[in-house]
Structures are given as C-alpha cells and as structure tokens.
Amino acid sequence: MFDINFSDLLAALALVFVFEGLMPFINPEGMRKVYLLAAQMDNQTLRFLGITSMLVGVILLYVVR
C-alpha cells in the first residue's frame, strides 16, 4: 500500500524547505506582516488553518500519487 522509500521522503522534505523559503526570499516585508497577523489570531483559528492546510496536502498527494 505505501510504496515510499527514504529518498522520496527526503525529496519531499527538501521541497518543503524550498517552498517555505520562497516567500521570505521574494517578499520579506510581506512575510513579516503575515507573521504579525498570525500572532494576533486566536488558537482555534490557527488550528483550523493548520488542519485545512494538512487536508489540502493529503488530498493533493492522493491525486498526484
């Protein structure tokens, strides 16, 4: 069922670092504003955004694989 090897896992992790680094590199001021906005959100909103992001990722992974 799960046919994934260690190099696939490392490649996925590497892509996470690349995508996470894009916005601070391209628009550091915008990222600073996003972080300030996130710091003002309550825990429930942040959790909702987190679970939504994870679900979108799982669905995308399912579609791709």
C-alpha positions as a Markdown table, in Angstrom:
| # | Residue | x | y | z |
|---|---|---|---|---|
| 1 | Met | 0.0 | 0.0 | 0.0 |
| 2 | Phe | 2.7 | 2.5 | 1.0 |
| 3 | Asp | 5.5 | 2.2 | -1.6 |
| 4 | Ile | 7.7 | 5.0 | -0.5 |
| 5 | Asn | 11.4 | 4.9 | 0.1 |
| 6 | Phe | 13.7 | 7.0 | 2.1 |
| 7 | Ser | 14.9 | 9.1 | -0.8 |
| 8 | Asp | 11.3 | 10.0 | -1.7 |
| 9 | Leu | 10.8 | 11.2 | 1.9 |
| 10 | Leu | 14.0 | 13.3 | 1.8 |
| 11 | Ala | 13.0 | 14.8 | -1.6 |
| 12 | Ala | 9.6 | 15.8 | -0.1 |
| 13 | Leu | 11.2 | 17.3 | 2.9 |
| 14 | Ala | 13.6 | 19.2 | 0.6 |
| 15 | Leu | 10.7 | 20.6 | -1.4 |
| 16 | Val | 9.1 | 21.8 | 1.9 |
| 17 | Phe | 12.2 | 23.8 | 2.7 |
| 18 | Val | 12.3 | 25.2 | -0.8 |
| 19 | Phe | 8.7 | 26.3 | -0.8 |
| 20 | Glu | 8.9 | 27.6 | 2.8 |
| 21 | Gly | 11.9 | 29.7 | 1.9 |
| 22 | Leu | 10.4 | 31.2 | -1.3 |
| 23 | Met | 8.1 | 33.9 | 0.3 |
| 24 | Pro | 10.6 | 35.2 | 2.8 |
| 25 | Phe | 13.2 | 35.5 | 0.0 |
| 26 | Ile | 10.8 | 37.1 | -2.5 |
| 27 | Asn | 8.9 | 39.3 | -0.2 |
| 28 | Pro | 10.3 | 39.6 | 3.4 |
| 29 | Glu | 8.2 | 42.6 | 4.3 |
| 30 | Gly | 5.0 | 40.7 | 3.3 |
| 31 | Met | 6.1 | 37.7 | 5.3 |
| 32 | Arg | 6.7 | 39.9 | 8.4 |
| 33 | Lys | 3.1 | 41.2 | 8.0 |
| 34 | Val | 1.7 | 37.7 | 7.7 |
| 35 | Tyr | 3.6 | 36.6 | 10.9 |
| 36 | Leu | 2.3 | 39.6 | 12.8 |
| 37 | Leu | -1.2 | 38.8 | 11.6 |
| 38 | Ala | -0.8 | 35.2 | 12.7 |
| 39 | Ala | 0.4 | 36.3 | 16.1 |
| 40 | Gln | -2.8 | 38.2 | 16.6 |
| 41 | Met | -5.1 | 35.2 | 15.7 |
| 42 | Asp | -6.6 | 33.0 | 18.4 |
| 43 | Asn | -5.5 | 29.4 | 18.7 |
| 44 | Gln | -8.8 | 28.0 | 17.2 |
| 45 | Thr | -8.2 | 29.9 | 14.0 |
| 46 | Leu | -4.6 | 28.9 | 13.7 |
| 47 | Arg | -5.6 | 25.2 | 14.3 |
| 48 | Phe | -8.3 | 25.5 | 11.7 |
| 49 | Leu | -5.8 | 26.9 | 9.2 |
| 50 | Gly | -3.3 | 24.1 | 10.1 |
| 51 | Ile | -5.8 | 21.3 | 9.7 |
| 52 | Thr | -7.1 | 22.8 | 6.4 |
| 53 | Ser | -3.5 | 23.0 | 5.1 |
| 54 | Met | -2.8 | 19.4 | 6.1 |
| 55 | Leu | -6.0 | 18.2 | 4.4 |
| 56 | Val | -5.3 | 20.0 | 1.2 |
| 57 | Gly | -1.8 | 18.5 | 1.2 |
| 58 | Val | -3.2 | 15.0 | 1.8 |
| 59 | Ile | -5.7 | 15.4 | -1.0 |
| 60 | Leu | -3.1 | 16.8 | -3.4 |
| 61 | Leu | -0.8 | 13.9 | -2.5 |
| 62 | Tyr | -3.6 | 11.4 | -3.1 |
| 63 | Val | -4.4 | 13.0 | -6.5 |
| 64 | Val | -0.7 | 13.1 | -7.6 |
| 65 | Arg | 0.1 | 9.5 | -6.4 |
